[in-house]
């Protein structure tokens, strides 16, 4: 089953399809450029592998959603906007509960890094304290 209409139903490359669609809506890109842009978009947290990107590009081209130019760069095919994934634009929290859930995930990530990347972690402590102070002010003002 194609996940084009409902990308969250895809068993493979679940979040990649809407990102590729979104990035190609901004202009032509090669597979390597897409991987670079996704890494920048995720602030370095995720860089999809060529083994994920290129099969997806082939799949999308076979579906007629994108086309590959003679320069090797992909563009959205004519009429592709009618098939835009519904989840585009929803890459971050949309309300307080989602923001808190995301913060919890980031804290868990930092807890993991504390042991595995101690030197990098130590350098970030002043910035983390500043963020913690800001969160503390927000929490105290809200009660």
Backbone bond lengths (Angstrom), bond angles and torsions (degrees), N, CA, C in turn:
res aa  C-N    CA-C-N  psi(-1)  N-CA   C-N-CA  omega(-1)  CA-C   N-CA-C  phi
1 X - - - 1.454 - - 1.525 109.43 -
2 X 1.287 115.63 133.27 1.467 120.17 177.60 1.514 109.06 -75.99
3 X 1.311 115.32 142.22 1.463 119.37 179.08 1.519 110.88 -99.17
4 X 1.334 117.80 13.44 1.451 118.74 -172.86 1.517 112.46 -59.26
5 X 1.316 117.37 -42.53 1.452 120.06 179.91 1.514 112.94 -78.19
6 X 1.314 116.97 -23.96 1.467 121.36 -178.19 1.518 108.68 -141.81
7 X 1.332 117.83 81.01 1.461 120.64 -173.10 1.522 113.95 -61.32
8 X 1.304 118.54 -24.29 1.458 120.50 -178.29 1.534 110.66 -72.87
9 X 1.336 118.32 -13.02 1.452 121.14 178.98 1.521 112.64 -85.16
10 X 1.299 117.50 -14.30 1.459 121.02 -177.25 1.514 110.01 -66.33
11 X 1.326 115.97 137.21 1.457 120.06 177.54 1.520 111.12 -81.93
12 X 1.323 117.22 -20.10 1.459 121.96 -176.24 1.523 109.65 -122.33
13 X 1.316 115.26 143.30 1.475 120.88 175.72 1.531 110.96 52.63
14 X 1.306 116.50 41.96 1.459 124.15 -170.78 1.524 113.70 -49.66
15 X 1.305 119.30 -49.15 1.453 120.02 -177.15 1.511 114.17 -96.37
16 X 1.308 117.13 -3.98 1.453 120.70 -174.21 1.522 112.79 -75.59
17 X 1.300 117.94 -40.79 1.466 121.51 -176.76 1.533 112.36 -57.40
18 X 1.322 119.95 -51.31 1.468 117.88 179.76 1.523 112.96 -64.05
19 X 1.327 117.64 -32.67 1.468 119.80 177.55 1.525 110.80 -66.45
20 X 1.319 116.46 -45.15 1.466 120.47 178.79 1.525 109.57 -61.31
21 X 1.310 116.63 -45.28 1.467 120.71 178.75 1.535 110.23 -58.09
22 X 1.316 115.50 -48.35 1.474 120.74 -178.86 1.529 110.94 -60.20
23 X 1.325 116.92 -47.58 1.465 120.28 -177.99 1.524 111.46 -65.52
24 X 1.322 117.26 -38.36 1.455 119.25 178.17 1.528 112.04 -71.36
25 X 1.318 117.07 -22.69 1.468 119.11 176.00 1.531 110.85 -68.55
26 X 1.335 116.78 -16.79 1.461 121.94 178.68 1.527 112.46 -89.86
27 X 1.335 116.86 -12.90 1.456 120.06 178.97 1.509 111.92 147.33
28 X 1.333 117.16 168.88 1.468 122.09 -177.87 1.523 111.91 -62.01
29 X 1.327 115.24 143.55 1.465 120.78 179.59 1.522 109.06 -148.81
30 X 1.305 115.70 147.45 1.460 121.08 170.34 1.529 107.74 -83.90
31 X 1.328 116.03 169.18 1.461 119.26 176.65 1.520 111.86 -59.81
32 X 1.329 116.78 -41.23 1.471 120.71 179.27 1.528 110.80 -64.39
33 X 1.338 117.02 -40.11 1.469 120.34 177.87 1.524 110.57 -64.51
34 X 1.321 116.84 -37.50 1.464 119.86 177.44 1.525 110.71 -63.33
35 X 1.329 116.86 -43.85 1.467 119.85 178.86 1.524 110.48 -62.24
36 X 1.332 117.92 -42.51 1.464 121.24 177.62 1.525 111.29 -61.93
37 X 1.333 116.27 -45.06 1.466 120.32 -178.76 1.520 111.84 -64.99
38 X 1.329 117.46 -38.70 1.464 120.54 178.77 1.525 110.06 -66.85
39 X 1.321 116.85 -39.02 1.468 119.77 176.60 1.528 110.46 -62.42
40 X 1.340 117.15 -43.16 1.472 120.15 177.14 1.524 110.73 -65.14
41 X 1.327 116.58 -43.58 1.458 122.09 -179.18 1.524 110.92 -58.69
42 X 1.331 116.68 -38.39 1.460 120.99 -178.48 1.530 111.92 -89.61
43 X 1.322 116.23 9.16 1.462 122.62 -179.04 1.527 111.64 56.22
44 X 1.324 115.37 38.42 1.451 120.57 176.21 1.521 115.33 84.49
45 X 1.316 118.17 -0.92 1.458 120.24 -178.16 1.524 112.37 -76.60
46 X 1.327 117.16 -25.68 1.461 119.48 -176.46 1.513 110.46 -143.67
47 X 1.286 115.72 128.90 1.458 122.16 170.66 1.515 105.68 -127.58
48 X 1.326 117.47 108.99 1.464 118.72 -179.48 1.523 110.40 -64.52
49 X 1.301 115.04 150.01 1.464 119.95 -178.89 1.526 110.38 -82.66
50 X 1.328 116.57 157.22 1.465 119.51 174.34 1.533 111.58 -57.17
51 X 1.347 116.45 -30.75 1.459 121.21 178.81 1.512 113.48 -68.88
52 X 1.328 117.34 -13.44 1.465 121.57 173.92 1.520 111.37 -100.07
53 X 1.326 116.25 -42.02 1.460 121.06 -173.62 1.525 112.53 -70.39
54 X 1.320 116.77 -51.44 1.464 118.70 -172.65 1.530 113.89 -68.81
55 X 1.339 119.78 -39.01 1.468 117.84 173.85 1.540 111.91 -62.62
56 X 1.331 116.67 -36.82 1.461 119.36 177.53 1.527 110.76 -65.30
57 X 1.330 117.11 -42.31 1.461 119.99 178.12 1.528 110.38 -61.65
58 X 1.334 116.72 -41.77 1.464 119.92 177.32 1.533 110.79 -61.65
59 X 1.329 116.16 -44.20 1.462 121.36 179.48 1.529 110.98 -61.15
60 X 1.322 115.99 -46.36 1.467 120.01 -179.14 1.532 111.12 -65.86
61 X 1.331 116.93 -34.41 1.464 120.38 177.61 1.528 110.20 -68.63
62 X 1.326 117.35 -41.23 1.464 120.93 177.97 1.525 111.38 -64.08
63 X 1.325 116.78 -32.63 1.466 121.27 178.03 1.525 111.69 -76.10
64 X 1.339 116.52 -13.04 1.455 120.35 -178.89 1.514 114.26 84.24
65 X 1.318 116.70 12.50 1.465 121.55 -179.60 1.528 110.82 -79.17
66 X 1.340 115.46 -37.35 1.458 121.10 179.16 1.523 108.66 -128.26
67 X 1.315 115.61 165.91 1.465 120.14 173.89 1.519 107.90 -137.86
68 X 1.324 114.35 150.92 1.460 120.48 -179.66 1.522 108.24 -101.60
69 X 1.332 115.26 126.28 1.452 120.63 179.92 1.516 112.01 -81.19
70 X 1.321 115.90 170.93 1.467 121.01 -179.96 1.529 111.50 -64.29
71 X 1.340 116.56 -19.96 1.462 120.82 178.19 1.531 112.45 -86.27
72 X 1.348 116.85 1.78 1.458 121.03 179.35 1.512 114.05 85.47
73 X 1.334 117.53 0.18 1.468 121.16 -179.55 1.527 109.06 -94.97
74 X 1.317 114.35 148.64 1.456 120.93 -177.47 1.525 110.32 -99.53
75 X 1.315 115.54 146.75 1.464 122.45 174.86 1.515 108.10 -135.19
76 X 1.322 115.29 160.07 1.462 119.11 173.73 1.525 108.09 -70.32
77 X 1.300 116.22 139.02 1.453 121.18 178.18 1.526 109.35 -75.12
78 X 1.315 115.82 157.75 1.467 120.60 176.73 1.524 108.28 -56.44
79 X 1.309 116.56 133.40 1.458 121.75 -179.93 1.514 114.41 82.89
80 X 1.322 118.05 -0.36 1.469 120.12 -178.60 1.518 112.11 -64.93
81 X 1.324 117.77 -27.00 1.465 119.75 -178.53 1.517 111.94 -63.58
82 X 1.331 117.19 -23.85 1.463 120.04 177.19 1.518 111.51 -68.68
83 X 1.340 116.83 -17.55 1.458 121.74 -178.97 1.519 112.12 -108.48
84 X 1.304 118.01 20.65 1.459 122.57 -176.48 1.522 111.24 -56.68
85 X 1.337 117.65 129.84 1.464 119.74 175.77 1.525 111.00 -58.79
86 X 1.299 116.12 137.81 1.464 121.70 -176.71 1.513 113.32 -64.47
87 X 1.330 118.27 -26.87 1.454 120.13 -172.60 1.518 113.82 -85.63
88 X 1.337 118.25 3.48 1.456 118.52 -179.99 1.514 110.70 -60.04
89 X 1.312 115.60 142.21 1.455 120.12 179.04 1.513 113.02 87.05
90 X 1.317 117.37 -7.60 1.453 120.03 -178.85 1.519 109.77 -107.63
91 X 1.323 114.85 68.41 1.449 120.02 -176.81 1.516 111.90 -108.00
92 X 1.290 118.71 -1.84 1.453 122.08 179.96 1.512 109.56 -138.48
93 X 1.311 116.54 178.25 1.461 119.85 -178.61 1.526 111.87 -65.20
94 X 1.325 115.82 146.19 1.464 121.29 -179.15 1.527 112.41 -113.02
95 X 1.329 116.64 -6.82 1.462 118.71 178.64 1.536 107.95 -153.66
96 X 1.320 115.18 178.17 1.470 120.12 -175.65 1.518 111.42 -61.82
97 X 1.331 117.31 -45.26 1.472 119.44 -178.76 1.527 111.53 -59.93
98 X 1.333 117.16 -43.33 1.457 120.18 178.85 1.530 111.35 -66.14
99 X 1.329 116.95 -36.48 1.463 120.18 178.58 1.529 110.52 -65.67
100 X 1.320 116.92 -42.88 1.466 120.62 178.95 1.529 110.33 -65.18
101 X 1.323 116.99 -41.08 1.462 120.47 177.38 1.524 110.48 -61.07
102 X 1.325 116.70 -42.57 1.467 120.31 178.33 1.526 110.67 -64.83
103 X 1.329 117.29 -41.28 1.468 120.44 177.20 1.528 111.04 -60.61
104 X 1.343 116.46 -42.16 1.468 119.53 178.31 1.532 110.51 -59.24
105 X 1.329 116.11 -42.10 1.459 120.27 178.62 1.513 111.81 -63.83
106 X 1.333 116.74 -41.01 1.461 120.43 178.65 1.524 111.40 -66.24
107 X 1.328 116.96 -37.85 1.465 119.99 177.72 1.525 109.90 -64.78
108 X 1.323 117.28 -42.92 1.465 120.47 177.62 1.536 110.68 -61.06
109 X 1.327 116.44 -39.36 1.458 121.24 177.58 1.530 109.83 -62.60
110 X 1.324 117.18 -45.58 1.464 120.60 178.91 1.531 111.28 -63.70
111 X 1.334 116.95 -37.39 1.467 119.83 177.11 1.532 110.51 -61.08
112 X 1.328 116.82 -39.42 1.460 119.66 177.30 1.529 111.25 -66.03
113 X 1.327 116.26 -41.17 1.462 120.30 -178.16 1.524 112.71 -69.01
114 X 1.317 116.53 -27.26 1.462 119.96 -178.06 1.523 111.10 -55.24
115 X 1.307 117.08 -39.43 1.458 120.05 -179.57 1.516 113.72 -84.98
116 X 1.317 116.60 -34.59 1.461 119.04 -173.37 1.528 113.99 -91.02
117 X 1.310 117.50 -20.62 1.475 121.14 -179.31 1.530 109.56 -135.76
118 X 1.312 115.23 58.87 1.462 121.99 -171.88 1.531 113.01 -56.62
119 X 1.319 117.80 -42.59 1.468 119.96 -177.40 1.534 110.80 -67.37
120 X 1.311 116.15 -45.70 1.465 120.76 177.87 1.533 110.11 -62.55
121 X 1.327 115.49 -41.22 1.458 121.58 179.83 1.528 110.44 -61.51
122 X 1.332 117.41 -45.82 1.465 121.87 -178.27 1.526 111.50 -58.99
123 X 1.329 116.86 -38.52 1.467 120.62 179.22 1.534 111.87 -65.78
124 X 1.320 117.01 -27.55 1.462 120.89 -176.48 1.523 113.49 -89.14
125 X 1.328 118.23 -5.37 1.466 121.29 -175.80 1.532 112.81 -57.93
126 X 1.329 120.54 -44.54 1.469 118.46 178.83 1.544 112.60 -59.30
127 X 1.309 117.17 -40.96 1.466 119.93 178.72 1.521 110.91 -66.93
128 X 1.336 116.74 -38.71 1.467 119.61 178.44 1.524 111.00 -65.18
129 X 1.339 116.98 -38.38 1.467 120.12 177.83 1.520 110.96 -64.26
130 X 1.316 116.48 -38.90 1.473 120.39 178.54 1.533 110.07 -63.62
131 X 1.330 116.53 -43.28 1.469 120.37 178.11 1.524 110.21 -64.82
132 X 1.331 116.92 -41.90 1.467 120.91 179.29 1.531 110.97 -62.17
133 X 1.335 116.85 -40.88 1.469 120.34 176.96 1.528 110.98 -61.92
134 X 1.318 116.73 -43.62 1.467 120.54 179.64 1.533 110.34 -63.51
135 X 1.325 116.84 -43.55 1.462 119.95 177.82 1.530 110.92 -62.88
136 X 1.328 116.08 -39.94 1.468 120.08 177.48 1.518 111.46 -60.71
137 X 1.335 116.96 -42.31 1.484 120.15 177.82 1.514 111.10 -63.62
138 X 1.322 116.85 -43.04 1.469 120.02 179.31 1.521 110.30 -61.54
139 X 1.335 116.17 -44.72 1.470 120.42 -178.64 1.519 111.90 -65.41
140 X 1.339 117.69 -39.89 1.463 119.75 -178.63 1.525 111.89 -72.59
141 X 1.329 117.09 -31.09 1.454 120.33 178.14 1.517 111.48 -73.37
142 X 1.332 116.73 -25.82 1.451 120.63 -177.28 1.510 114.25 -81.88
143 X 1.335 117.87 -12.54 1.476 118.62 -177.07 1.492 112.92 -98.73
